[in-house]
Amino acid sequence: MKKRVSILIEEEVIRHAKQRAFEEGRPLSDVIQGALVPFLSSEVPDLRKREKAYQFFCGQPIRLSRKQFKEILREENFKPH
């Protein structure tokens, strides 16, 4: 069962999330949930990796090549839902 929540998120982060939702044709809530589920799972990478990833993705406009993106997903054992 889904539940409505109110949260505060940096404008830049929400802008990127909305863009991703638009590009994938998914609701924003699905994109956010898709990011939270792996983060909250038992396979969460260590804090330093998360902080580095946050700075890389949210501290500036995303500038990743397709190869870099695939490598990051491989390293984090990304499993699509």
N, C-alpha and C positions, 0 to 999 in steps of 0.2 A: 504494500500500500504506500502510495506517495503522500508526502506531507509538504505543505507550503511553509517556507521559512523566509525570514528577512535577514540579509547579511550585508556587510559593507565590503566592497572589493574595489581596488584601485581602478580608476577609469581606463587606464591603458590595458590592464589585464582583461577587463570585461569587454573592451573593444576587440581585442584579439579573440576572445571566446565567441563573441557574436559573429565575427568574420568566419571563424572555423565552422560554426553552426550553419551559417549561410552556405558556405562552400560545400559542406557535406549534406545539406538538405535535412538537417536534424534540428530538433528543438534545442534551445540554449540549455535548458535543464538537463538534457541528455549528455551534452558535451561536458557540463560541470560534473555530473554524476560519474561520467566515464573517467574523468581525471581524479576524482576522489576515491573511487573504489580501489584502484591499485595502490594509491597513496596510503590508504588505511589497511591494506592487506598485510599479511605476515611477511611478505616479500619486499617490504619497503627498503630502498637503498639507504645507506647511512646518511646521517645529517649533513655531512660535508658535501656529499654528492647532490643532495637535494638543494642545498644552498647555492652551490655552483650552477646547477640547472636553472634555479629560479633567476639568478642574476643574468645568466645567459639568455633565457627566454623572455624575461620580463623587464630587465634593466635597460634594454635597447630594442630597436626594431629587430625582429627575427631575420637573421641573414644566414640561413643554412642552405647548403646545397642538398639536393636529393640524397646524395651519397652520405653526407654527414647525418642527415635525419635518420636514414635507415640504420646507420651504425649505432646511433644513440638508442634506437628502439631495440636493436639486437643486444646491446650491452645491458639494457634494463630488463631483458626478457619480456618485452611487451607482448601481452596476449590480448588481442581484440575481443570484445564482448559480443 
